[in-house]
């Protein structure tokens, strides 16, 4: 699985994103072929490699000209309809449409659909956004992970975010930077918040390439880094996150509510492990298995609903059996059995505890009796 980690350490804009993609190995000629399939007036885009004492990067210059004149007369809905009918490949088309939908919704919420505001940023989003998507396709990227987006302040002393950028970054991880100009542009935010599946530090990967985008030839110009790599672990493994924290000062009665909240928000599993902390204080280690996209939300829930002051997060890959349910007819009624398959063979068959408990209550027998009979009947499905 090929991952692209994007870090706008010096800024985030559409030219910086496309420059990093080209610097990492994407071809501008191939991207131009995709642009021609959009069926829009031609935009002038050029790329040049710039060298600095500390390294090199690719600068992208964009001049919308005729495209801006065309888009200035079109509402977002019309542009979307045009994109839907163009000859762009399906996956890049879906991502570009998602960018425009996200941008249009943000404009509507912030400005009430002001056409002038809408047209100002459309050329960069349509052309450079599609260019980034086409470049990622060429580079074989399966997932984009982004570092927190740098949002600069607009006033000298008061941190004031650009309202449209802030709206586009809703749900994204952000990081404030005190500077005179916006570190993240509207188009940059629209593109990255659409293509990024999650936000966080550089994930574990076998590094394949890096790319750097720059704004101009100055050594201190804003730069953006892209790291391309292959996810470590076996190809058929599922990657998850493990969130952990140690708790030694919380009422044990509260754990039940914490568990319920975490499971309701997507946790795969939640466990407690007894341990002793400093000064021999008894404590518990709370461990949460989380899908990668849910890490931020579940981490925040732990910090809000427990007495923890911090959590640790690391990624791991796991193998799991394919699962489905069958039923067995016992003397106590029909019982669901969870089955697990490996290479199309059933290797696990476990009666559902809640179903056994309900049947045991109805017939006045121990749960273990119902469970044992259901397990015996299901054992015939197992293969070695």
C-alpha positions in Angstrom: 0.0 0.0 0.0 1.6 3.3 -1.1 1.2 6.2 1.3 1.9 9.9 0.7 2.6 11.9 3.8 2.2 15.7 3.2 3.8 18.2 5.6 3.3 21.9 4.8 6.0 23.0 7.2 6.4 26.3 5.4 2.9 26.7 4.0 0.2 25.0 2.1 -1.1 26.1 -1.3 -2.1 24.5 -4.6 1.2 25.3 -6.4 3.2 23.9 -3.4 1.2 20.7 -3.5 1.6 20.1 -7.2 5.3 21.1 -7.0 5.9 18.4 -4.4 4.1 15.8 -6.5 6.3 16.7 -9.5 9.4 16.8 -7.4 8.5 13.3 -6.2 8.5 11.9 -9.7 5.1 12.8 -11.3 5.2 13.9 -14.9 3.8 17.3 -15.9 3.3 16.0 -19.5 1.0 13.2 -18.2 -0.9 15.7 -16.1 -1.4 18.0 -19.1 -3.0 15.1 -20.9 -5.5 14.8 -18.1 -6.1 18.6 -18.2 -7.0 18.4 -21.9 -9.7 15.9 -21.1 -11.4 18.4 -18.8 -12.6 20.4 -21.8 -11.8 23.8 -20.2 -9.9 26.7 -21.7 -6.1 26.2 -21.4 -4.3 27.5 -18.3 -0.6 28.3 -18.3 1.3 26.0 -15.9 5.0 25.7 -15.8 7.4 23.9 -13.4 11.1 24.5 -12.6 13.5 22.8 -10.2 15.0 25.3 -7.8 18.2 24.6 -5.8 19.1 26.1 -2.4 22.1 25.6 -0.2 20.1 23.2 1.9 18.5 21.2 -1.0 16.2 21.5 -4.0 12.5 21.8 -4.7 10.1 22.3 -7.6 8.3 25.6 -8.2 5.0 25.7 -10.0 3.8 28.9 -11.7 0.1 29.1 -12.6 -1.6 31.6 -14.8 -5.4 31.0 -15.2 -6.1 33.6 -17.8 -8.9 32.2 -20.1 -9.9 29.6 -17.5 -10.6 32.4 -14.9 -12.7 34.3 -17.4 -14.7 31.1 -18.2 -15.2 30.1 -14.6 -16.1 33.6 -13.5 -19.4 33.2 -15.3 -20.2 29.7 -14.0 -21.7 28.7 -10.6 -20.2 25.7 -8.9 -23.2 23.5 -9.9 -22.5 24.2 -13.6 -18.8 23.4 -13.2 -19.6 20.2 -11.4 -22.0 19.1 -14.2 -19.2 19.9 -16.7 -16.7 17.8 -14.8 -19.2 14.9 -14.6 -19.5 14.9 -18.4 -15.8 15.4 -19.2 -13.4 12.6 -20.3 -11.3 12.5 -17.1 -10.8 9.0 -15.6 -13.3 7.9 -13.0 -11.3 8.1 -9.8 -9.6 11.5 -10.5 -13.1 12.8 -11.6 -14.7 11.7 -8.3 -11.9 13.3 -6.2 -12.1 16.6 -8.2 -15.9 16.6 -7.8 -15.5 16.0 -4.1 -13.2 19.1 -3.9 -15.7 21.3 -5.7 -18.6 20.0 -3.6 -16.6 20.7 -0.4 -15.6 24.1 -1.6 -19.1 25.0 -2.7 -20.6 24.0 0.6 -18.0 26.0 2.5 -18.7 29.1 0.4 -22.4 28.7 1.0 -22.0 28.5 4.8 -19.5 31.4 5.0 -20.7 33.8 2.4 -24.2 32.6 1.4 -23.0 31.6 -2.0 -21.4 34.9 -3.1 -20.5 34.3 -6.8 -17.5 36.7 -6.7 -15.9 34.9 -3.8 -16.7 31.6 -5.4 -15.0 32.5 -8.7 -11.9 33.9 -7.1 -10.5 30.5 -6.1 -12.1 28.1 -8.7 -9.3 28.2 -11.3 -6.7 26.9 -8.8 -9.0 24.3 -7.4 -10.1 23.0 -10.8 -6.7 23.0 -12.5 -4.2 22.5 -9.8 -6.5 20.3 -7.7 -7.0 18.0 -10.7 -3.3 18.2 -11.3 -2.6 17.0 -7.8 -5.1 14.1 -8.1 -3.7 13.1 -11.5 -0.1 13.2 -10.0 -1.1 11.0 -7.1 -2.7 8.5 -9.5 0.6 8.4 -11.5 2.6 7.9 -8.3 0.4 5.0 -7.3 -0.7 6.6 -4.0 -3.4 4.7 -2.2 -3.7 6.9 0.9 -2.8 10.5 1.8 -1.9 11.3 5.4 -1.4 15.0 6.3 0.5 16.7 9.1 -1.6 19.4 10.9 -2.4 22.2 8.5 -0.5 25.4 9.2 -2.9 28.3 9.7 -1.4 31.7 10.0 -2.9 34.8 11.7 -4.1 37.9 9.8 -3.8 40.4 12.6 -0.6 41.4 14.3 -1.7 40.5 17.8 -5.0 38.7 17.4 -5.1 35.2 15.9 -7.8 35.6 13.3 -8.3 32.7 10.8 -9.6 33.4 7.3 -13.2 32.3 7.5 -13.3 30.3 4.3 -10.0 28.5 5.2 -11.3 27.8 8.7 -14.6 26.3 7.2 -12.7 24.1 4.8 -10.5 22.9 7.6 -13.5 21.8 9.7 -12.7 18.2 10.9 -9.0 18.6 10.0 -6.0 18.8 12.3 -4.6 22.3 12.3 -1.7 24.2 13.9 -1.5 27.9 14.4 1.4 30.0 13.1 1.9 33.6 13.9 2.9 35.4 10.6 1.8 38.3 8.5 0.3 36.2 5.7 -1.9 33.1 5.6 0.3 30.0 5.7 -2.5 28.0 4.1 -4.5 29.3 1.1 -8.1 28.6 0.2 -7.2 26.4 -2.7 -4.6 24.5 -0.7 -7.1 23.8 2.1 -9.8 22.7 -0.4 -7.4 20.3 -2.1 -5.7 18.7 0.9 -8.7 18.4 3.2 -10.4 16.5 0.3 -7.6 14.0 -0.5 -6.3 13.4 3.0 -8.0 10.4 4.7 -6.4 11.3 8.1 -4.0 13.6 9.9 -1.0 12.9 12.0 2.8 12.3 12.1 4.7 10.4 9.5 3.4 6.8 9.6 5.7 3.7 9.6 6.6 3.0 6.0 9.5 1.9 3.7 10.5 5.3 2.2 10.4 5.2 -1.6 10.8 8.9 -2.5 10.4 12.5 -1.3 9.3 15.6 -3.1 9.5 19.3 -2.2 7.4 22.2 -3.5 8.5 25.8 -3.2 6.9 29.1 -3.8 9.9 31.0 -5.3 13.6 31.1 -5.6 14.3 32.6 -2.2 16.1 30.3 0.3 13.5 31.1 3.0 10.5 30.6 0.7 7.6 28.5 2.0 8.1 24.9 1.3 6.0 21.7 1.5 7.3 18.1 1.8 5.8 14.9 0.4 7.1 11.6 1.6 6.1 8.5 -0.5 6.5 5.1 1.0 5.1 1.6 1.2 3.2 0.5 4.3 5.2 -1.9 6.4 3.7 -5.3 7.1 2.1 -8.0 5.0 -0.1 -7.0 2.1 -3.2 -8.7 3.5 -2.9 -7.2 6.9 -5.2 -4.6 8.3 -3.6 -1.5 9.9 -5.1 -0.2 13.1 -4.1 2.2 15.9 -3.5 1.3 19.5 -4.4 4.0 22.0 -3.2 3.6 25.6 -3.2 5.5 28.8 -2.5 4.7 32.5 -5.2 5.8 35.0 -4.7 5.7 38.8 -7.2 8.3 40.1 -10.6 7.6 38.6 -13.7 6.1 40.2 -13.9 2.5 38.8 -17.7 2.9 38.4 -17.0 5.3 35.5 -15.3 2.8 33.3 -18.6 1.3 32.1 -19.7 4.6 30.7 -16.3 5.2 29.1 -16.4 1.8 27.4 -19.9 2.4 26.1 -18.9 5.8 24.7 -15.7 4.4 23.0 -17.6 1.5 21.4 -20.4 3.9 20.2 -17.8 6.0 18.4 -16.1 3.2 16.5 -13.6 1.5 18.8 -12.8 -2.0 17.7 -12.0 -3.2 21.2 -11.5 -1.7 24.7 -9.6 -3.4 27.5 -8.3 -2.7 31.0 -5.1 -4.2 32.4 -4.3 -3.9 36.2 -0.9 -2.5 36.9 1.1 -0.7 39.6 2.5 2.8 39.0 5.0 4.8 40.9 4.8 4.7 44.7 3.1 1.3 44.2 -0.2 2.9 43.4 -2.7 0.4 41.9 -3.9 1.6 38.4 -5.3 0.4 35.1 -4.0 0.6 31.6 -6.8 1.5 29.2 -6.2 0.1 25.7 -8.3 1.0 22.8 -8.0 -0.6 19.3 -9.1 2.0 16.8 -9.5 2.2 13.0 -7.0 4.7 11.8 -9.5 7.4 10.7 -11.1 7.4 14.3 -7.8 7.9 16.2 -8.3 11.7 16.9 -11.9 11.4 17.9 -11.3 8.4 20.3 -8.2 10.0 21.8 -10.2 13.2 22.5 -13.0 11.1 24.1 -10.5 9.4 26.4 -9.2 12.8 27.5 -12.7 14.1 28.1 -14.3 11.1 29.8 -11.4 9.9 32.0 -8.9 11.5 34.4 -6.1 10.9 31.9 -3.8 13.8 31.1 -2.5 12.2 27.9 -2.6 9.2 25.6 0.0 7.2 23.6 -0.8 6.2 20.0 1.0 3.7 17.8 0.1 1.8 14.7 0.1 -1.9 14.2 -1.0 -4.4 11.6 -3.2 -7.3 12.3 -4.5 -10.4 10.6 -8.1 -11.3 11.2 -10.4 -14.1 10.1 -13.3 -13.5 7.7 -16.4 -13.6 9.8 -20.1 -14.5 9.4 -22.9 -16.0 11.4 -24.7 -19.3 11.3 -27.3 -20.7 13.6 -27.7 -24.0 15.4 -31.0 -25.4 16.8 -30.5 -26.5 20.4 -33.0 -27.9 22.9 -33.1 -24.3 24.2 -33.9 -22.6 20.9 -32.0 -21.2 17.9 -28.5 -19.9 18.8 -26.4 -17.6 16.7 -22.8 -18.8 16.2 -19.9 -16.5 15.0 -17.7 -18.3 12.5 -14.3 -17.4 11.3 -12.7 -18.6 8.0 -9.1 -18.9 6.9 -8.5 -19.8 3.3 -12.2 -20.4 2.8 -12.2 -23.0 5.7 -14.1 -22.5 8.9 -11.5 -22.7 11.7 -13.5 -21.0 14.5 -17.1 -21.4 15.6 -18.1 -19.5 18.8 -21.7 -19.4 20.1 -22.8 -15.8 20.8 -22.9 -15.3 24.6 -25.8 -13.0 24.7 -28.0 -15.5 22.8 -26.9 -18.3 25.2 -27.7 -16.1 28.2 -31.2 -15.2 26.9 -32.0 -18.9 26.2 -30.7 -20.0 29.6 -32.8 -17.4 31.3 -35.9 -18.5 29.4 -35.4 -22.2 30.2 -34.0 -21.9 33.8 -30.7 -23.6 33.1 -27.0 -22.4 33.5 -25.6 -20.5 30.6 -22.7 -22.9 30.3 -25.2 -25.7 29.5 -26.7 -23.8 26.5 -23.2 -22.7 25.4 -21.8 -26.2 25.5 -24.6 -27.7 23.4 -24.4 -24.9 20.8 -20.6 -25.3 20.6 -21.0 -29.1 20.2 -23.4 -28.7 17.3 -21.2 -26.1 15.6 -18.0 -28.2 16.0 -19.0 -30.3 12.9 -18.4 -27.2 10.7 -14.7 -26.9 11.7 -12.0 -28.1 9.3 -8.4 -28.7 10.1 
